[in-house]
Amino acid sequence: MTDYIKRNLTDLPDEWGYFGAFGGRFVPETLMPALDELIAAYQEAMADPAFHQELAHLQRTYTGRPTPVTYARRLSEHLGGAQIYLKREDLAHTGAHKINNALGQALLARRMGKKRIIAETGAGQHGVASATAAALLGLECHVYMGSVDIARQQPNVFRMKLLGADVIPVESGSKTLKDAINEAIRDWVTNVRTTFYLLGSALGPHPYPMMVRDFQSVIGVEARQQMLEEVGRLPDVCIACVGGGSNAIGLFHAFRDDGAVDLIGVEAGGHGVESKQHAARFADLSISRPGVLHGTRSYVMQNEDGQIMETHSISAGLDYPSVGPEHAYLREIERAYYTLATDGEALEAFQLLSELEGIIPALESSHAVAEAIKRAPQMSVDEIILVNLSGRGDKDLDTVIKALGE
Amino acid sequence: MTTLIGRGLQAIDAMFRAAEQANRAAFLPYFPIGFPDYDASLAAIEAMAQVGVDGFEIGIPFSDPLADGPTIQAATQRALENGITVKRCLQAVKALRQRGIKQPMLMMSYLNPLLAYGVEAFVKDACNVGADGLIIPDLPPEEANLFAEVCAQEDMALIFFLAPTSNQARIRLVAKQARGFIYVVSLTGITGARKDLPEDLADFIARVRAETDTRLVLGFGISQPEHARMMNELVDGFIVGSALVRAAEQGTEAVQNLAQSLRAALD
């Protein structure tokens, strides 16, 4: 049993890692002591002002935080409705929000005396962030990446290698993020005594969903304050894309008690719900229901027999058959709402934001922009939408050129 | 061949008693239903029963077997491609019983397919077709309340694991909830045949023995008659999986020969 002490930061998860009926720890026994150890180390770090100071110092001097909030004037005028603001995680070092969590966990790894870090990656952003944090702190880094994702995210593969990380192609299953996580867990089971698993999204066994959320919550904490300072009030709607859901939970967390602020998560609609080729875990309940994947209970895309289904999204970072357990909970208690954007809608948003604002968004973030494009015209000009622009799109140029060429 | 009476926990207990009387460890092969195909998997299990193995771990395939190494990953992937479902695995156990196989059979599955089937429905159906217990590698005792309750109602074994990383508190926790035996993972890692077993294995087993009298069944890495011979001194039973699955690529006879040599090493 763990000597887990409930923290004041938030009520959830409970001591067993549950957000309502979602979460938990469903892993082989070999990893259970490692999770206990991680929980204890995390609690200890959170209670240590020196840990917070070091993380805050790195965020300021290395990541470039706080990232700004940008008013998207031309996009707002073009749409003719609500005013759209962008939380610019694309401007964080390495080009996405993933660095927030990677630095936090890498500091924790060093604190625990683990010199070897493993990570999984889909789009490559978490892999790059992990490789970066490992380089900064002098840790050894191995990144598991599906071979399909390696093919569509070449620039990030090269970046990881430049940063001194070892990129291990995963050839099993759908050869995407899901399979990279399987392989990372197998590595962790094998090397658990020396290795820290730097999990990149708000999923996996407890304490990962809590820990990743906490390290990402800097997004919402900053954005909330920036809106108050620059606009004088909170936004009416916060929008973020949801794969595993780390950038979304990072934005939502600070607004969770602001009842007047709608929280909207945008899943990958792929070729559309009817096509069954998507990663919309909350939208298509014909093939998605509560289940257990990668150590946590949440919504899982699966066939009638409980076999995990292959997903599709133009964005590698959203191409995952499950979703962080806290999102399943926020949806159930109706604190957050979830919708989807198709590949086509994300591509249009990608182009529109580039043309009107001079900002090339990641394809993942383009899903959130697409939702803002749908909503803004239906809202009044004095209403405000805050979009989490979770990453920049340079890594996606090949994919977009191909998609638009077709 | 041993003749066993009863089913569920009783049958498993009888299996260990018979082995204990012969001063040897019980040998439980793992084999997945549907590899190389449905009929061949049943034939392999039947062939092993004929050479006097003591019980079986019957594998239900899963798309994401994160505790398994390449051999079992590939085999269970092939089983899924062959259209094997949880229902088909239950039918397989029923068919094996109809063919006269008397040894205890424990069904091994990752959690999600069982959740999709329905926990209560699965345990009842497994019991009805003649299975004696469940092995669920991604279900630690902390999360197992519902399974424990339903298995107790049906007198089925529910097997939990211990690993070299398990500390004293976890050994006690698992021992308290164990029903049937404890599956002791020989090494920190995933399934797969290994040439050598870990050097500190005896220390690890002693650490577990110091906390519990529950029977211990060792698994992961065991592949050769020399390994099997060590088991008599060390544990109450052992599981061999990947090595038998690999043999199945050469045909049923190769499976039977390997099972026979592993079994013979115990006498």
Interface residues (C-beta under 8 A of the other chain):
Chain A: M1 W16 G24 R25 F26 V27 P28 E29 T30 L31 M32 P33 A34 S172 G173 K178 D179 N182 I185 R186 V189 T190 N191 V192 R193 P290 G291 V292 L293 H294 G295 V300 Q302 E304 D305 G306 Q307 I308
Chain B: F62 S63 D64 P65 L66 A67 G69 Q73 Q77 L80 T85 V86 K87 L111 N112 P113 L114 L115 A116 Y117 P137 D138 L139 P140 E142 E143 F160 F161 L162 A163 P164 T165 S166 N167 A169 R170 L173 V174 V185 T188 G189 I190
